[in-house]
Amino acid sequence: MEAVTGANPTTAPRVRPSRTSAADDAPAETAPPQDAPDAAAPDAGSTETRSPRTGRIQVPVPSVVRARERGRLAEQNPVVLRTEMLTKTYGSLVAANEVSMDVHAGSFTGVVGPNGAGKTTTLSMITGLLRPTSGRVTVSGVDVWTDGPAAKRLIGTLPDRLRLFDRLTGAQLLYYSGVLHGVQESVLAQRSAELAEAFGLESALGRLVSDYSAGMQKKIALACSMIHAPEVLVLDEPFEAIDPVSASNVTEILEKYVGGGGSVVMSSHSLDLIQRVCDHVTIIVDGSVIAQGTVDAVRDGVSLEERFVALTGTNDTRKGLEWLHGSSDSA
Ligand SMILES: Nc1ncnc2c1ncn2[C@@H]1O[C@H](COP(=O)(O)OP(=O)(O)OP(=O)(O)O)[C@@H](O)[C@H]1O
């Protein structure tokens, strides 16, 4: 473990394993995971990290084995994000019910649950976007709801519904996000260029974000969430609207970020993706956590999807809707 000087000089150094220098702070250039013997990427900054064909940064191929090993190691790292009895009510509706979770540095946590389970509610309370009815959230010991500005420098956020300043160009949006999070101007240009390259947005940086496709908007929003080299990335459905090749690229970027000591908490409806990429998972149903732990512990010998269905109950679609399958109303 080593102390890291954050992007903002006024922020106290935080423990962040293996992210050892200002140069390492750039998410796309962090060192490869120590626990990844098959990781192809050598030292950060080496030309060998770039594909000779595309010039793109090359990062290790996603690996279930690596995720499992990472999860085991991460549990020995300090807790970087903690929610304690986090609750949100809307009148009589309990959208999140005493949600408690610990996220360790260097871990990749998936948050899953049926529609309306309370995932976005929980993630929004974690990132300071939605005030909890009760409970507490801390990031590296900083209380998100009593010391918001300091906490927000430590968190990178991809909210549920993107509300981007889309009359800015991609380059302007990255700059704006960096400045808002206290990143020094001297490093902004380089970080923006590296993020744009990592997300394949180099040629779009001069265009208005309003003219981006949905997937491109998601990618520029992801890049913005990383520009201040946060300790934790909290991502609500990061893969929604992203094409398969880009999804693989984004997965690799996130794996590399985690391998460098950052932590990711992301919601997704893709249980296959969560099982492949994440080392920890939290299942939320009706606002309450019904299972959490390492992916292997939660799935307990079956696939995560099978476990999810068993825990959440299946909808029997065999009954009802007969009118839909019969002859036309007008017949
Ligand atoms: N502003 C609001 N006012 C009233 N109820 C709300 C509000 N926001 C969310 N809810 C309710 O809280 C519950 C949890 O919603 P939330 O958006 O957190 O679910 P989710 O798990 O993210 O769902 P999905 O997978 O569909 O995105 C739902 O019943 C939803 O209708």
The ligand as an SDF file (V2000), in Angstrom:
LIG
                    3D

 31 33  0  0  0  0  0  0  0  0999 V2000
  -38.6060   10.0780   -7.3490 N   0  0  0  0  0  0  0  0  0  0  0  0
  -39.2910    8.9820   -7.0360 C   0  0  0  0  0  0  0  0  0  0  0  0
  -40.5070    9.0740   -6.4770 N   0  0  0  0  0  0  0  0  0  0  0  0
  -41.2050    7.9550   -6.1320 C   0  0  0  0  0  0  0  0  0  0  0  0
  -40.7480    6.7000   -6.3010 N   0  0  0  0  0  0  0  0  0  0  0  0
  -39.5330    6.5610   -6.8540 C   0  0  0  0  0  0  0  0  0  0  0  0
  -38.7510    7.6810   -7.2490 C   0  0  0  0  0  0  0  0  0  0  0  0
  -37.5930    7.2130   -7.7540 N   0  0  0  0  0  0  0  0  0  0  0  0
  -37.6610    5.8720   -7.6970 C   0  0  0  0  0  0  0  0  0  0  0  0
  -38.8220    5.4820   -7.1530 N   0  0  0  0  0  0  0  0  0  0  0  0
  -39.2430    4.1040   -6.9140 C   0  0  0  0  0  0  0  0  0  0  0  0
  -38.2300    3.4650   -6.1530 O   0  0  0  0  0  0  0  0  0  0  0  0
  -38.1380    2.0990   -6.5350 C   0  0  0  0  0  0  0  0  0  0  0  0
  -36.7090    1.7860   -6.9070 C   0  0  0  0  0  0  0  0  0  0  0  0
  -36.4080    2.4660   -8.1200 O   0  0  0  0  0  0  0  0  0  0  0  0
  -34.9530    2.3850   -8.7760 P   0  0  0  0  0  0  0  0  0  0  0  0
  -34.9390    3.3400   -9.9210 O   0  0  0  0  0  0  0  0  0  0  0  0
  -33.9470    2.5490   -7.7280 O   0  0  0  0  0  0  0  0  0  0  0  0
  -34.9440    0.8800   -9.3020 O   0  0  0  0  0  0  0  0  0  0  0  0
  -33.8460    0.1200  -10.1750 P   0  0  0  0  0  0  0  0  0  0  0  0
  -33.4840   -1.1250   -9.4290 O   0  0  0  0  0  0  0  0  0  0  0  0
  -32.7550    1.0290  -10.5390 O   0  0  0  0  0  0  0  0  0  0  0  0
  -34.7010   -0.2750  -11.4380 O   0  0  0  0  0  0  0  0  0  0  0  0
  -34.3020   -0.4950  -12.9980 P   0  0  0  0  0  0  0  0  0  0  0  0
  -33.5820   -1.8080  -13.0810 O   0  0  0  0  0  0  0  0  0  0  0  0
  -35.6250   -0.5720  -13.6850 O   0  0  0  0  0  0  0  0  0  0  0  0
  -33.4940    0.6680  -13.4380 O   0  0  0  0  0  0  0  0  0  0  0  0
  -39.1350    1.8820   -7.6720 C   0  0  0  0  0  0  0  0  0  0  0  0
  -40.3140    1.3370   -7.1190 O   0  0  0  0  0  0  0  0  0  0  0  0
  -39.3860    3.2930   -8.1760 C   0  0  0  0  0  0  0  0  0  0  0  0
  -40.6730    3.4110   -8.7220 O   0  0  0  0  0  0  0  0  0  0  0  0
  1  2  1  0
  2  3  1  0
  2  7  2  0
  3  4  2  0
  4  5  1  0
  5  6  2  0
  6  7  1  0
  6 10  1  0
  7  8  1  0
  8  9  2  0
  9 10  1  0
 10 11  1  0
 11 12  1  0
 11 30  1  0
 12 13  1  0
 13 14  1  0
 13 28  1  0
 14 15  1  0
 15 16  1  0
 16 17  2  0
 16 18  1  0
 16 19  1  0
 19 20  1  0
 20 21  2  0
 20 22  1  0
 20 23  1  0
 23 24  1  0
 24 25  2  0
 24 26  1  0
 24 27  1  0
 28 29  1  0
 28 30  1  0
 30 31  1  0
M  END
$$$$
